Amino acid sequence: MRYLVPLLVGLAVSSCTAAPPAETSAYAARQQAKLAALTAGKVAGAPVSCLPAYRQNDMITIDENTIAFREGRSRVYVNHLNGSCNNLESGHYALVTHPLGSQLCRGDIAQVVDLMNHITVGSCVMGDFVPYTMAGARY
């Protein structure tokens, strides 16, 4: 009997959770399509820990956990952030990095800044940069 009450409470609570709305599924599908379009025809390479800091000028937000950096048409670096940078895609916020030296590296902290008020509203940490290179491209 002592175990029956917690079990019933657990079942009652779990039955209250709803399935994700269709909007969430559509959002995830759009983000996956965006990433697929960036990496189409490209082959993933070994992750690198740093990029030249000037690469951050061509950053593309995939979702709150993933960003990409373009290097011309034949290479894209995808970074899966450690921790989520909330509200990054809303258009009212920007991801600001302060690299130490001339490189943006794994472990660097990125801040989400409100563009209207110029205040920091969140932060996350850079992960490894995975290069996706067009097959046959020379680098």
N, C-alpha and C positions, 0 to 999 in steps of 0.2 A: 504494500500500500504506500509505503514511503517513497517508492520510485515511480509510482503511478501518477501522482500529482504533478511532478516536474515534467513527466512525459506528456501529459495532457496539456499543460501550459505551453510546452514547446510546440506541440501540434497546432494549437490554437493560434499562436503567434505566426507560425510559418504559413498557415492558411490565409493570413491577412496580407501577405506580400503579393504584389501584383506582378505580372509579367511586364517586361519593358515595353513601353508604348511603341507604336509603329514608327513614330518620328525618330526615336533613338536608333532603330534599325536602319532607317533611311539615311540618317546622319552618318552612321558607321560605314554604310555602303558608299556614300559620297567620298568619305575620307580615304577608304581603300581604293576607290577609283582614281582619286587624285595621286596617291602614291604609285599606283600601277602605271598611270600615264607618265609620271616622271622617270620610272625605271624601265619602261617598255623598251625592249631590244637591248637592254644592258645586263651585264653579268656582275653579280656581287663579288667583291674581292675581299681580301683580309682586312679586318678593321684596323684603323689607324687611331692613335691617341690624340693627335693634334692636326690642325689645319692652319694655314697662314691666316692671320686676323683679317686681312682684306676680303676673305671669302664671306664674311658675315654680311657684306653689303648685298649679296644675292641670296638671301635666305627666303625660304618658302615654308609657311606653316602648314603642316598636314593636319594635325590635331593638337590637343593640349599635351600630348606625350611625345610627339614626333615632329621634327623639323628637318628640312633638307637644305643643302647649299649647292647651287649649280656652279659647275665649272665648264663653261661653254655649252655646247650641245651634246657632247659625247660622254660627259661624266657628271654624276650627282653623288654627293655625300649625304647619307641619311643618318640622323642622330636620334636615338631613342633616349629621351631625357630620363634621368633618375629623379622621379617625383614629377608630379604633374604641374604644368604652368597654367593654372586656371585662368579662364577668360581670354586666353591668348588669341583666339580666333574671332572675337567679337568685333574687331575693327576699332574699338575704343582704346585698346591697349597695345603696347609694343614690347618686344623682347629686347632687353638691353644687356649687353655683355661688357665686361671690363677685363679683357685678357691681360695677363701679366706678361709683358714683353710683346713679341710680334706674332704670337700664336694663340689660337683658341684651342684649349685642350680639355680632355676628359677631366672632370672634377671641377672645372671652372663654374662659378655660380652665375646664373643668368637671372635677371630681375624682370618681372612684368610691371610695366609702368603705365599709369593712366595718362593718356595723351592730353587730356583736357586740364587736369590738375597737377600733372607732373609729380605724382606721388607713386611710390612703390606699393603695389597691391599683392605681390606674391613673388616667389622665386623658385627655381629648380636648379638642378645640377646637370651639366653636360655629361653624356655618356660617350661611348666610342663612336667614331665616324666610320660608317661602312660605305666604301666607294662602290658605285655601280657604274661600270664602264661599257660603252658601246663595243660590241664584239668587233675586233679588228682595229680599234682605235689605238694609236701609238701615244704612249706617255713615258 
